[in-house]
């Protein structure tokens, strides 16, 4: 097993007043040649957007873009006919493909929204743009890693154009749980959303990340109540 540890406070930091963002990997004005991604996982942005503010219309191509609100709600609009809100407990995916234009605004006038925006490099280009939104709570089971994303439209969770699987879990203190990789050629990036866990001797606190590869499985111990996101992606 190989691992790479990224402490929460080692991430890139952007503060625009209405937007505060931490970048696990190089993004915008944050460039670190040693942090260009993890396999097909290209971006993990941990965003805080003030009430009534947000990102106006902008475009993407050939990227799988996943948004996960952690608190509050996010307003969404795009040029393929989708408009509404993504709330805490939901997951959204856009396959940008040949091109999609969208906006992301805080859905509340006076309360901030906190959300993860994650980019995965697709396994095929120039696909037809698509949008999907799902209430993850329907997929979650206590003290287990519940699948919230896969490559298969008929499987649990949302789907993307990549051999990737995302799992999320809420774990009580003292729980030990193992994860078996779907494809042993893949790696898994672990992001601790809340709490503290230990994996292979690495103690991870809130917003710490750990990349894991060259293994068939790994075991996680919850040192305290914890919420954890696993992102399994191809390494090449």
N, C-alpha and C positions, 0 to 999 in steps of 0.2 A: 504493500500500500504506500502510495505517495500522497503527501498533503502540502498545502500552502495556506498559511494563516494570514488573514487580513484583520487587524484590529479596527474597531469602529472609528477610532480617532485618527487612523491613518488614511482615511478616505479623503478624496478631494472635497473642497468646501466652496460653495458659491452662495453669496448672500446679496440678493437684489432688493432687500426690504420686503416687498410683498411675496417674494419667492426665496425660500432657503432650501438648498439642495446639497446632499452629500452624494458623491460619486464613487462607487466602488471601483469602477474602471474609467479610463480616460474618456472625457466627454467635454465638449465645448471648450472653455478656457482651461480646463484641467487636463494636462498631458503628462503622463508618466509612462515611459517606454516599457516598464516592467508591469504595467497594469493596462494591457490592451484587451483584456477579456479572459475568459476561461473556456477554451474550446469554442463551441458555437454560441456561447453566452457572451454577448458583446457589451451590454449596458445594464447596470443596476443603479437607478437613481432613487434616492430616498427623499421625497419632495414634501415641503410644507408650503401651502399656498394660503395667503391671507383671505379673509372673507371678502367676497365680491370681486376678487381678482382671478387671473388665470392666463392661459396661453391662447392668444388669438389664432386665427386660421393659419395653418402651416402644413407643409406637404412632406410625405415620406414615400420612398420606393423600396421594393425588395427587402423588406424587413418584417419579422413577426414581432408585434408590439403588444406587450401584456401590461395591463394596469390593475393594481390591487389596492383599493382604498383601505387604510388602516384605521382611520377615524374620519367622520364627516361624510360628505358625499360630493361627487365630482360630476359636473355637467358636461355632456358630450354632444357634439354635432359634427356631421361630416357630409361630404359631397355625394355619398351613395345612399342617402335617404334616412340615416339614423340620427335620432335626436332624443335626449332624455338624460337620466341620471344613473350613475353607478354608485351604489351605496356600500358602506362598510359590510363586509361579509360576502361581497360579490367579486367576480373576476371578469375582466373584459379582454378580448383579444381582437386585434386588427391585423389581417394579412395585407400589407401595403401593396405588394405586387407591382403592377404596372403604374401605380400611383394613387395615393389617397390624400385628400385634404381634410383636416379636422381641426377642431378647437377643443380645449379642455379648460373649463372654468369651475371655480369653487361654486358649488350649488347652494351655499348659504351666504347671506350678506354679511353676517357678523361673526361667524365662527370659522376657524381655519379648517382646511382639509389636509390630511396627511395620506400620501399614497406612494406605492412603489411603481415605478415605470421600468419595465424590463424589456430589453431587445434581444431577440434570438435570430441569428443569421439563418435564413431558410435553406432547405436543400434543393430548391428549384426557384428560378427567377421568372419574372414577368407573368405571375399568376393573376387571375382576376381578383381585384380587391374584395375583401370580405370582412364582416364584422360579426362578433358573437359575444354574448353576455350571459353569465350564469350565476345563480345564487349558490355560493360554495357551502353554505351551512347545510344544504340538503345532502352534500357529499361527505360531511365530516362525522367521524366517530371519535369518542374520547380515547386518549392515550394510544392513538394509532396514527400512522402517516396515511392520510386519505388523499387519493389521486384527484387533482383538480385540473390537469392538463395532460394531453397525450397527442400522438400523431394520428389517432384513429377517431373519425367523426362518430363512430358508434360506441366508443368507450366512455368511461366516466369523465366528467369535466369538459372543458373547452378543448379544441384541437388546433394544431398549427402544422405548417408545412416543414416539419423537421422531426427526426427521430428523438424526441425529447419528452420527458415526463416530469411534471411538477407534482409534488406532494406537500401537504401542509398538515401539521398536527398540534394539538394542545395537550401538554403532558403534565401530570401531577408530579410534584417532588418525589423522588425515589423510584420513579418508573425507569426501567431499562427496556429499550426497544431497538430492534435491528432493522436494517433496510437492505434488501437484495436488489442489486442493479438489474434493470430490464435488459441491458446489453452491456457485457463486461468490457467492451471497447469504449464505453462512455465514461465520463466522470460525473461527479455530483458536487454542486456548490451548495453548501449549507449556510443559510442566513438565519441567525437567531433574532426573531422579532421582539421577543420579550423573555426575560428570565436568564437562566444560566444552564448550560449543559456541558458534558465532557465527551469527546470523541477521540479515541486513540491517544489518550493522554493530553489532548488539547482542551483547555478550559475556555469555553466561549460564553461571553456575556452578551447583553443586549446589543444588537446590530453588528456584532462580530461575524466574520465570514470565514469559512474553511472550504477550500477546494480539495477534493478527494478523487484519486484515480488509481489505476493499476490494482484493482481489487474487485472481488465479486460481491462483497457486502461489507457493512460496518455496523458497529453497535454504538448507541448513544445512551448516556445516563443523564437523566434530568436532575441536576443538583438543586434546583428549586422549580417551582411552577414555571413552565416555559411554553412559548409558542414558536414553532420552527417551520421554515420553508426550505424544502429540498428542490433543487433544480438539476435534473439529470440531463446531460447534453452530450452529443458527440464531441470527442476531443480533436478530431481532424475534419 
